[in-house]
């Protein structure tokens, strides 16, 4: 019995051992699912190189006297400089040392393909017309001139520029006789000797228009006040006057001022560009006279003479040139003539500066009344001179 129990125990142990050594059934598992997004490709549009905008090119041809004449050449250049600042144009100037330089300088700008050529002064009229007619696709502006400019019997291209309108040229004109009228009245009211004077650079219309207005102002003062202020240097009735025969020699300005002072003049209006600075120098050195500047405010452009500058006859060439360039930039350029007057502020007299407290208030009031009358047309230069 005991043997049987041992055998059974052995069999049970062997059975358990066999079961423990059996192969386990593996558990099936799914591989992990990896979800991937396609890569995002960011593409920039191709950069296409662009050309910088082409600048508008403006060229100024000066008259005799140089770019720093403190007068019309300098004033025109200021208009170009202001346009460079405001519109980003390309501007340059060429100085004319003699009249034969006019055509050469204009041609240089044509060769450089300038968009606008500005010529300054009456003497450039014929050359400007020639080039404008030969180059109708080019735009021109001329200071102190307008077209057509011929008269019966004139030799076109020699005596005058053209007998036709020029659609590609803008003439910039100024009714400076109106402002000079005010200056003449002022001079007559401020003289202590009873004699005033004027002279010009050359006997051309853009010069004599100042002298004409100055005479009218003196004459009107005499008529209003019953005085006999004398004017030296110009007689509108005969068209005769005193001229320096140029716009550059300050020595001539000195000599003319000295001559006028010997005749008793104590206020002088020089219409001669840089020549007038010679007269201002004499007045400053002697203390015996005052000057009235032209074109620009001489207290600003020639401050070294401010103590002898009573006022200046302003002709806002810089504004006219600036406006012309602006029209070109805006695509609004037109030919023809633009005339600036006392009504639109294109001509006037400058402030009295150091003499403001010296000029009587009554005289200031009279000048304001005259200005208003010139604006509304109830008073005219020609009307006064005709009396």
C-alpha positions as CSV (number, residue, x, y, z in Angstrom):
1,X,0.0,0.0,0.0
2,X,2.8,2.3,0.9
3,X,4.6,1.6,-2.3
4,X,1.5,2.4,-4.3
5,X,1.3,5.8,-2.6
6,X,4.9,6.6,-3.4
7,X,4.4,5.7,-7.1
8,X,1.3,7.9,-7.3
9,X,3.1,10.8,-5.7
10,X,6.0,10.5,-8.2
11,X,3.5,10.4,-11.1
12,X,1.8,13.5,-9.8
13,X,5.1,15.4,-9.5
14,X,6.2,14.4,-13.0
15,X,2.8,15.5,-14.4
16,X,3.2,18.9,-12.8
17,X,6.7,19.3,-14.1
18,X,5.6,18.5,-17.6
19,X,2.8,21.1,-17.4
20,X,5.2,23.7,-16.1
21,X,7.6,23.1,-19.0
22,X,4.9,23.3,-21.7
23,X,5.0,26.1,-24.4
24,X,2.9,29.2,-23.8
25,X,0.6,30.4,-26.6
26,X,1.8,33.9,-27.6
27,X,-0.7,36.8,-27.5
28,X,-1.2,38.4,-30.9
29,X,-0.5,42.2,-30.9
30,X,-1.2,44.9,-33.6
31,X,1.8,47.0,-34.5
32,X,1.4,50.8,-33.5
33,X,-0.1,53.0,-36.2
34,X,2.1,56.0,-36.9
35,X,0.3,58.8,-38.5
36,X,2.5,61.2,-40.4
37,X,1.5,64.6,-42.0
38,X,3.1,65.5,-45.3
39,X,5.7,68.3,-44.8
40,X,4.4,71.8,-45.5
41,X,6.5,73.5,-48.1
42,X,6.4,77.3,-47.9
43,X,7.4,79.0,-51.2
44,X,8.1,82.7,-51.7
45,X,7.2,84.3,-55.0
46,X,10.3,84.9,-57.0
47,X,11.9,88.4,-56.5
48,X,11.9,90.2,-59.8
49,X,14.5,93.0,-59.8
50,X,13.0,96.4,-60.6
51,X,14.7,99.4,-62.1
52,X,14.7,102.5,-59.8
53,X,12.3,105.2,-61.1
54,X,13.8,107.5,-63.6
55,X,14.2,111.0,-62.2
56,X,12.9,114.0,-64.1
57,X,15.8,116.0,-65.4
58,X,15.6,119.8,-65.3
59,X,18.4,122.1,-66.6
60,X,18.7,125.8,-66.2
61,X,20.6,128.1,-68.5
62,X,21.6,131.3,-66.8
63,X,21.8,134.7,-68.3
64,X,24.9,136.8,-67.9
65,X,25.7,137.6,-64.3
66,X,26.1,134.1,-63.0
67,X,24.1,131.8,-60.8
68,X,24.9,133.9,-57.7
69,X,23.9,137.3,-59.0
70,X,21.6,137.9,-56.0
71,X,18.9,138.5,-58.7
72,X,17.0,136.7,-61.5
73,X,19.5,133.9,-62.1
74,X,19.7,133.1,-58.4
75,X,16.0,133.4,-57.9
76,X,15.3,131.0,-60.8
77,X,17.8,128.5,-59.3
78,X,16.1,128.7,-55.9
79,X,12.9,127.5,-57.7
80,X,14.8,124.5,-59.1
81,X,16.4,123.7,-55.7
82,X,13.0,123.8,-54.0
83,X,11.7,121.4,-56.6
84,X,14.6,119.0,-56.0
85,X,13.8,119.0,-52.3
86,X,10.0,118.5,-52.8
87,X,9.8,116.3,-55.9
88,X,13.1,114.4,-56.0
89,X,14.0,115.7,-59.5
90,X,17.5,116.0,-60.9
91,X,18.4,119.6,-61.4
92,X,21.5,121.4,-62.6
93,X,22.5,124.7,-64.1
94,X,24.9,125.9,-66.8
95,X,26.3,129.5,-66.6
96,X,26.5,131.7,-69.6
97,X,29.6,133.8,-69.6
98,X,28.7,135.4,-72.9
99,X,25.8,135.4,-75.3
100,X,27.3,132.8,-77.5
101,X,27.0,130.4,-74.6
102,X,23.2,130.4,-74.7
103,X,22.8,128.0,-77.7
104,X,25.7,125.8,-76.5
105,X,24.2,125.3,-73.1
106,X,20.7,124.5,-74.4
107,X,22.2,122.0,-76.8
108,X,24.1,120.3,-73.9
109,X,20.8,119.7,-72.1
110,X,19.2,118.3,-75.3
111,X,22.1,115.9,-75.6
112,X,21.6,114.9,-72.0
113,X,17.9,114.2,-72.7
114,X,16.6,116.7,-70.2
115,X,12.9,116.7,-69.6
116,X,12.6,120.5,-69.1
117,X,15.0,123.2,-70.1
118,X,14.6,126.6,-68.3
119,X,16.2,129.6,-69.9
120,X,16.5,132.8,-67.9
121,X,16.2,136.2,-69.3
122,X,15.1,138.3,-72.3
123,X,18.3,137.8,-74.2
124,X,17.7,134.0,-74.5
125,X,14.4,134.5,-76.4
126,X,15.6,133.9,-80.0
127,X,17.8,130.9,-79.1
128,X,15.0,129.3,-77.0
129,X,12.5,129.6,-79.9
130,X,15.0,128.0,-82.4
131,X,15.6,125.0,-80.2
132,X,11.9,124.6,-79.2
133,X,10.8,124.7,-82.9
134,X,13.5,122.1,-83.8
135,X,12.6,119.9,-80.9
136,X,8.8,119.9,-80.5
137,X,8.9,116.9,-78.2
138,X,11.0,118.7,-75.6
139,X,9.6,121.1,-73.0
140,X,11.0,124.5,-72.3
141,X,10.3,127.4,-70.0
142,X,11.7,130.9,-70.3
143,X,11.8,133.6,-67.7
144,X,10.9,137.2,-68.7
145,X,9.8,136.3,-72.2
146,X,6.8,135.0,-74.2
147,X,6.0,133.8,-77.7
148,X,5.1,134.8,-80.4
149,X,7.5,137.7,-80.2
150,X,7.8,139.0,-83.7
151,X,6.6,142.3,-85.1
152,X,5.9,143.5,-88.6
153,X,9.1,143.6,-90.6
154,X,11.1,141.6,-88.1
155,X,13.5,138.9,-89.4
156,X,12.2,135.7,-87.8
157,X,15.1,133.8,-86.1
158,X,17.3,136.8,-86.0
159,X,15.4,139.8,-84.7
160,X,12.8,137.7,-82.9
161,X,12.1,134.0,-82.2
162,X,8.8,133.2,-83.8
163,X,5.6,134.6,-85.1
164,X,3.7,131.5,-84.0
165,X,2.5,130.1,-80.6
166,X,4.9,127.4,-79.3
167,X,2.9,124.7,-77.5
168,X,6.1,123.3,-75.8
169,X,7.3,126.5,-74.3
170,X,5.9,128.3,-71.2
171,X,6.7,132.0,-71.0
172,X,7.0,133.3,-67.4
173,X,6.1,137.0,-67.3
174,X,5.8,139.4,-64.4
175,X,4.0,142.7,-64.2
176,X,6.8,144.3,-62.2
177,X,5.8,147.8,-63.1
178,X,3.0,147.4,-60.5
179,X,5.4,146.6,-57.7
180,X,7.9,149.3,-58.9
181,X,5.0,151.8,-58.7
182,X,4.9,151.2,-54.9
183,X,8.7,151.5,-54.7
184,X,8.6,154.8,-56.5
185,X,5.9,156.2,-54.3
186,X,7.9,155.0,-51.2
187,X,11.1,156.6,-52.5
188,X,9.4,159.9,-53.1
189,X,8.0,159.8,-49.6
190,X,11.3,158.9,-48.0
191,X,13.8,161.1,-49.9
192,X,15.4,163.9,-47.8
193,X,17.0,165.6,-50.8
194,X,14.0,165.7,-53.1
195,X,15.8,163.6,-55.8
196,X,15.7,159.9,-56.5
197,X,17.3,157.8,-59.3
198,X,17.1,154.6,-61.2
199,X,19.3,152.9,-63.9
200,X,19.2,149.6,-65.8
201,X,21.6,146.9,-67.0
202,X,20.4,147.0,-70.6
203,X,17.6,148.9,-72.4
204,X,15.4,145.8,-72.7
205,X,11.7,145.5,-71.8
206,X,12.2,143.4,-68.7
207,X,14.5,146.1,-67.3
208,X,12.7,149.2,-68.4
209,X,9.4,147.9,-67.0
210,X,10.8,148.5,-63.5
211,X,12.0,152.0,-64.4
212,X,8.6,152.8,-65.9
213,X,6.7,151.8,-62.8
214,X,9.2,153.6,-60.6
215,X,8.6,156.8,-62.5
216,X,4.9,156.4,-62.2
217,X,5.1,156.0,-58.5
218,X,7.2,159.2,-58.1
219,X,4.8,161.1,-60.4
220,X,1.7,159.9,-58.5
221,X,3.3,161.0,-55.2
222,X,4.0,164.4,-56.6
223,X,0.4,164.6,-57.8
224,X,-1.1,163.6,-54.5
225,X,1.2,165.7,-52.3
226,X,1.9,168.7,-54.5
227,X,5.6,168.0,-54.3
228,X,8.3,168.1,-57.0
229,X,10.4,165.1,-56.3
230,X,12.9,164.7,-59.2
231,X,13.7,161.4,-60.9
232,X,17.1,160.8,-62.5
233,X,17.9,158.0,-64.9
234,X,14.7,157.4,-66.8
235,X,12.1,159.3,-68.9
236,X,9.2,157.1,-70.1
237,X,8.0,159.7,-72.5
238,X,11.3,159.7,-74.5
239,X,12.3,156.1,-73.6
240,X,15.7,157.4,-72.6
241,X,17.6,156.4,-69.5
242,X,20.8,155.5,-67.8
243,X,22.2,152.0,-68.4
244,X,25.3,150.1,-67.2
245,X,25.4,148.1,-70.5
246,X,25.6,144.8,-68.6
247,X,24.6,142.9,-65.4
248,X,28.0,142.0,-63.9
249,X,30.3,144.9,-63.2
250,X,29.9,146.1,-59.6
251,X,32.5,148.8,-60.5
252,X,29.9,150.3,-62.9
253,X,27.4,150.2,-60.1
254,X,29.7,152.2,-57.9
255,X,30.3,154.8,-60.6
256,X,26.7,155.2,-61.4
257,X,25.7,155.6,-57.7
258,X,28.5,158.2,-57.2
259,X,27.3,160.1,-60.2
260,X,23.7,160.2,-59.1
261,X,24.7,161.3,-55.6
262,X,26.6,164.2,-57.1
263,X,23.3,165.2,-58.6
264,X,21.5,165.0,-55.3
265,X,19.9,161.6,-55.3
266,X,19.7,159.8,-52.0
267,X,17.6,156.8,-53.0
268,X,18.6,154.6,-56.0
269,X,16.8,151.7,-57.8
270,X,19.4,149.7,-59.8
271,X,17.7,147.3,-62.2
272,X,21.0,145.6,-63.2
273,X,21.5,142.4,-61.4
274,X,24.9,142.1,-59.7
275,X,25.8,145.7,-60.9
276,X,23.4,147.0,-58.3
277,X,25.5,145.6,-55.5
278,X,28.2,148.1,-56.4
279,X,25.7,150.9,-55.7
280,X,24.7,149.3,-52.4
281,X,28.4,149.2,-51.4
282,X,28.8,152.9,-52.1
283,X,25.7,153.7,-50.1
284,X,27.0,151.6,-47.2
285,X,30.5,153.2,-47.3
286,X,29.3,156.8,-47.5
287,X,26.0,156.6,-45.6
288,X,24.7,159.2,-48.2
289,X,22.1,157.0,-50.0
290,X,19.8,154.0,-49.8
291,X,19.0,151.4,-52.4
292,X,15.9,149.6,-53.5
293,X,16.7,146.0,-54.5
294,X,15.1,144.1,-57.4
295,X,13.9,140.6,-58.1
296,X,14.6,139.2,-54.7
297,X,14.6,140.7,-51.1
298,X,18.1,142.0,-50.9
299,X,18.1,141.9,-47.1
300,X,17.9,138.1,-47.5
301,X,20.1,137.6,-50.6
302,X,22.7,140.3,-49.8
303,X,22.5,140.8,-46.0
304,X,25.8,142.6,-45.9
305,X,24.0,145.6,-47.3
306,X,20.8,145.4,-45.1
307,X,21.5,148.7,-43.4
308,X,21.0,150.6,-46.7
309,X,18.3,148.5,-48.4
310,X,15.0,150.5,-48.0
311,X,13.0,147.7,-49.6
312,X,13.1,145.5,-52.8
313,X,10.9,145.2,-55.8
314,X,10.0,141.5,-55.6
315,X,9.6,139.4,-58.7
316,X,8.9,135.8,-57.5
317,X,10.8,134.0,-60.2
318,X,11.4,131.1,-57.9
319,X,7.7,130.5,-57.4
320,X,7.1,130.6,-61.2
321,X,9.9,128.1,-61.9
322,X,8.8,125.9,-59.0
323,X,5.2,125.9,-60.3
324,X,6.3,125.0,-63.8
325,X,8.3,122.0,-62.6
326,X,5.4,120.9,-60.4
327,X,3.1,121.0,-63.4
328,X,5.7,118.8,-65.3
329,X,5.8,116.3,-62.4
330,X,2.0,116.2,-62.2
331,X,1.7,115.8,-66.0
332,X,0.0,119.1,-66.3
333,X,2.6,121.1,-68.2
334,X,1.2,123.4,-70.8
335,X,2.8,126.0,-73.1
336,X,1.7,129.6,-73.5
337,X,2.3,132.5,-71.2
338,X,1.8,132.7,-67.4
339,X,1.8,136.3,-66.1
340,X,2.3,136.9,-62.4
341,X,0.8,140.2,-61.0
342,X,0.4,142.1,-57.8
343,X,-3.1,140.5,-57.4
344,X,-1.7,137.0,-57.1
345,X,1.4,137.9,-55.1
346,X,3.7,137.3,-58.0
347,X,5.1,140.8,-57.6
348,X,5.2,143.1,-54.6
349,X,7.6,145.1,-52.4
350,X,9.6,143.5,-49.6
351,X,9.2,144.3,-45.9
352,X,11.1,147.4,-44.7
353,X,13.2,145.4,-42.2
354,X,15.6,147.8,-40.5
355,X,13.6,150.8,-41.8
356,X,10.3,149.6,-40.6
357,X,10.3,152.0,-37.7
358,X,11.5,154.8,-39.9
359,X,8.8,154.6,-42.6
360,X,5.9,156.7,-41.3
361,X,2.6,154.8,-40.6
362,X,0.8,157.3,-42.8
363,X,3.1,156.4,-45.7
364,X,2.5,152.7,-45.0
365,X,-1.2,153.2,-45.1
366,X,-1.0,155.1,-48.4
367,X,1.0,152.2,-49.9
368,X,-1.7,149.7,-48.8
369,X,-4.4,151.9,-50.4
370,X,-2.4,152.1,-53.7
371,X,-1.8,148.4,-53.7
372,X,-5.5,147.7,-53.4
373,X,-6.2,150.2,-56.2
374,X,-3.6,148.5,-58.5
375,X,-5.3,145.1,-57.7
376,X,-8.8,146.2,-58.5
377,X,-7.7,148.2,-61.6
378,X,-8.9,151.6,-60.4
379,X,-5.2,152.8,-60.6
380,X,-2.8,151.8,-63.4
381,X,0.8,152.6,-64.2
382,X,-0.1,153.7,-67.8
383,X,-2.9,155.8,-66.5
384,X,-0.7,157.8,-64.2
385,X,2.1,158.2,-66.9
386,X,-0.5,159.4,-69.4
387,X,-1.5,162.4,-67.1
